[in-house]
């Protein structure tokens, strides 16, 4: 990392720090504060040796949690990650791995956009086969399903844990009321309860984590594995002059991102983020990641990268944590005031 030459008294070389670990909510499972996920990159941008290099770079930095999902690249992401871990020869006790279920891979009526018992039973079997594992540590219901009785889903997830196919289950982007209802069903029937939620969280997307879920942290012990800490790359600053060739927004199928990533007001706020980063001797990405990790309710911040050097750059965000005092946090949040949901 570079040393800032700006005039601020806060400028200076950041201290090296080891990867911190936090409990996943109220569970006893400890996950690295920064983790590595395969969304977007594994498949369209990354496979084989490149995937293994990214995974190893994350592991070398102290990462122990690796996030995946059935739907990523139509199942290919799970295959790529599973094969890379096999090639690297990692011991199963050394890492925590997840998958997420909901969207489905098969066009049959009971196999798409559902959390019914039939789908969940077959979907976890498919994910384990692609990953080459006997069990995943975490399994998420990737979205809420209003067409399946919640009690059916809770029982199916309980049974999945009882069969040893997953150790903990949780949700992703669920409404707070549905998470609480699922927890209460499990409590009433003495079933395995949802332990964690995976919401989007960054300087531009804050409502669920900071307001909607606020009571769930203390009342049911909800843990968070947050995704998109860089707002799909916007907070890196690379979209201030348009869409760079080879970037995520330039990929086929990601056209929906382009208007948001090139939004003038958002990129104006990113200029202020970049100024803070320069003063701290860091990059905008590192500061944005550290801002997410600064929230004590966040168990782990899921990062993504298509090259090992990007992984190492992201992991250096740990060194920024101590520099984020109350004044700096307030400065960052003021820059994005009126833009965040």
N, C-alpha and C positions, 0 to 999 in steps of 0.2 A: 504494500500500500504506500501511497505517496504522502509526503508531509506538506501540509498547507502552508503557503507563504503569505496568506491574507493577514490583515491587521488584527483580527479578532483575538481577544485574550484566550478564547477557547481553542484556538488552533494549536496543533501539535501532533506528534506521532501517537497513534493509537496503540494501546498496550495489547500484546498478544494474549489471547484468552483461549482456554480449552472449551470444547463443546459442553454446554450445560444440558442436563437431563431433567425433565419434569414428569410427574405422574400424569397418566392419562385420566383426567378427571379424578374421581374418587377411587379409581382402581389402583392396584399395586403395580401396574405395568408402567415402566419408565421409558420415555421416548426422547430422542434428541430434540433439542429446541428447534433446530433446523433439520428438515428431512428432504427427501428427494422423490419426486413423482414423475410419471412417464406420460402424462397427458400431452397431446400434440406431438411431442418429439419422437417417442418410440413408435416406429412404423414409417410415417411420412418423411422424417428427417434423420432417423437414427436407428441402427441395428448392428448386430454382430460385434466386432471389436470396438466400435465407437460407443456402443451401449455399455459394454463391459468397462471401458475406460472411465465413463461418467460415473457408473456405480462405484468403482473402486476409488475414484477421487473423492466422492462423497463419504465413503467408508473411512478413508484415510483422515478425513476431517472430523471424524467422530460420529457421523450419522449412523443411526441404527434402524431408522424407520424408512421404508420404501413403499410408496403408494402406487396403486394400479386400479384398474377397473375392467370389467368384462367388455364394456362397449368401446374402450379405447382402441382405435384402429381395427375394429371388428374382431377383437380377440388377439390380434397379432402382438399388441403391446405386452400382454401376459406371456405369450410364447417367448418374445424377445428377452424380457426380464428373467423369466425362468431359466432360459438357456444360458444367459450371461452369468447368472449366479452359479449355475452348475459349472460353467467353464472356469469361473474364478475360484471354485473349490471352497466357498464359504461354509462354515459349520452352521447348521440350522439354529443353534442356540445363540448365534452372534447377531441376528437381525430380526426385525419385526416387519412383516409384510401384510399388505391389505389388498382387498379387491372390493368392488362395489357392484351391486346387482339391481336392475330395474328395467333398463331399455331392451335387453335381449338381443340375441343374434339370429334367431330363426323366425320366419314369417308366420308360423302357426298361431292360431288365435290366442292360445294361453301362454305364449312365449314372448310377447312384446308389451312393454309399458305396463308391467304388472308386478305385484308382490304377492300373488296367490301361492298357495302351498306347492302346487305342481311345478310352477316355474322356479321357485326358489330351490327346491330339492334338486332339480336338474341343472340349474344354472351354477350352483356351487360345485357340483361334480365336474362340469365343463371347465370352470376356472382352475380348479385344482389340477386337472389333467394338463391344461396348457402351461401352468406354472411349474409342473413337475413336483408338486408338494403333496404331503398327506393332509396338511391343514394350513390355513392362513391364520395369522394372529388376530387380525381385525377384518370384519366384513360389514359393509355399509348398505343400507337400503338407499339407493342412489337418488331417489325422489319419493315423495309421498304418493300413495296410490288411493285415490278417493273411491275407486270402484271395487276394492277388496275390503271386507270387514277388517278393521284394525286388529281385532282379537285373533283372526286367522294368521295375519302376518307375524304378530308377536309370538304365537305358539310355534310357527314355522321357524322363526329365528332361534327360539329357545331350543327346539329340537336339533337345529344345526349345530349349536354349541354342545348339546348333550351327545351328539354323535362324534364329537371331536373334530369336526370339519373346520371350525373356527373357535377361537378362544374368547373373543369379545364381539358384541355386535352393536351397531349404532346406526345413525341416519346421516343423510346429506341433503342440505337445503330444505329441511322440513320446517313447517310452521311450529312455533313454540308450543301451541296448544296440542298439536298432534304428538310431539315428543313427550309432553307431560302425560297425555292420555295413554300412550304406549307404556310408559313407565308405571303408571297406576294399574294397568291391566296385569303387567308382570308382577307387581307388588301383591296384588290381590290373589293371584294364582300361584305365588311362590316360584315364578319363572325367572330365567336370566333376563336382567333388565338392560335396556339400551344404555351404553356407557358413554358414547361420544357422538358428536355431530361434526360434519365437515361442511362449513359454510365458506363462501367467498369473503375475504377480509383484506382490505387495503385502505390507503388514504382516501380513496374515492368510494369505497363500499363498506359502510360501517354499521348500518342499522340493525341487522340481525344480531351481530356479536355484542354491540354495545347497548342496545335497547331491548330488542325483542326477547333475547335469551337471558336478560340480566338476572332474573330471579332463579333461573334453573341451575346456576352454578352452585349456589349455597343450598338450594332446596332439594335437588336430586343429584348433585355432584357431577354435573355434565362437564365433560372434557371436550376440547376443540382441536381438530386437525385442520387448520385453515388453508385454503387454496387461493391461487392467483394473487400473491402478495405484491406483484409488480403490475397489477391491472392489465394482464396480457401483454406486458412490455411497455405500456405507456409511461410508467414511472422510471424507466431507464433513460428516457430523454431521446431515444433514437427515432421517435416519430415526429419530432418538432419540425422537420423539413419535408414531411411526406412519408410515403411507405418505402422503406429500403428494400431492394431486391434480396430475396432469400429470407426475409423476416416472416414471422408468423402470419401477419395480415396479408402477405403476398401469396400464401398457400391456397390452393383450390379448396373451396368449402369454408373458408374463413372470411369471406367477403363482408359478413355481418359485423366484423370487428372494425372495419376501416373508418367509418364515420366517427366512432368513439375515439379511436386512437389518434385521429388527426384533428380532434376538437380544439379550436384555438384557445378557449378559456382554460381547458385542462392542461394544455401544453404551456400556457403562461404560468400556471401554478407549478409545473414541473421545472420551469426556470428558477423559481425560488427554492425548490427542493435541491436543485443542482448547486445553488449558491451555498446552502447549508452544508451540502456534502463537501464542497471544495474547502470550506472553512474547517471542517472536521478532518480533512485529509482522507476522505473516503469517496466512493462513487455514489451516484443517486440510487442505484440498485441496492447497495449495502445499507444506506440510510433507510430506504423504504422497507427493507426486510427487518432491520433492527426495530423500526417503529412498530411493526406487527408483533415481534417477539417481546417487546416491552410490556405488552398487555399480559398481566398475570393469569388471566383466564385461558390464554392460548397455550395448549399443551405442546404443540409443534406447528411450525410454519413450513408448508410444503413448497419447495423450490423446484424449478425445472431448468433444463439446459440441454443444448444440443452438442456441446463440446466440453471436454474435461476442464479446459481453462476457464470456461464460464462457471462450472461447478465450483472451482477453487475460489473464483472471485466472489461468488455468492456466499460461500462459507465464511469469508472474511467479515461478513456482516456481524458476526459474534463480537468482533473487536470494537464495534461501534456502540454496543449496548451501554457501556459505562459513560459514554459521551452524551447520551440522550438524557440530559437533565430536564427539569420541568420547563425551563425557559425555551429549550430547543424543541421539546414536544409541542409546546404552545405555538411556537413559531411555525412549525410544520403544519399543524392543524388549522391555523389561521390562513395559511396560504391556500388551502383547499376548502375553506369555508364557503358554503353556498354551492359547491360542486358535489360534495359527498351525499349519498343517500342516507 
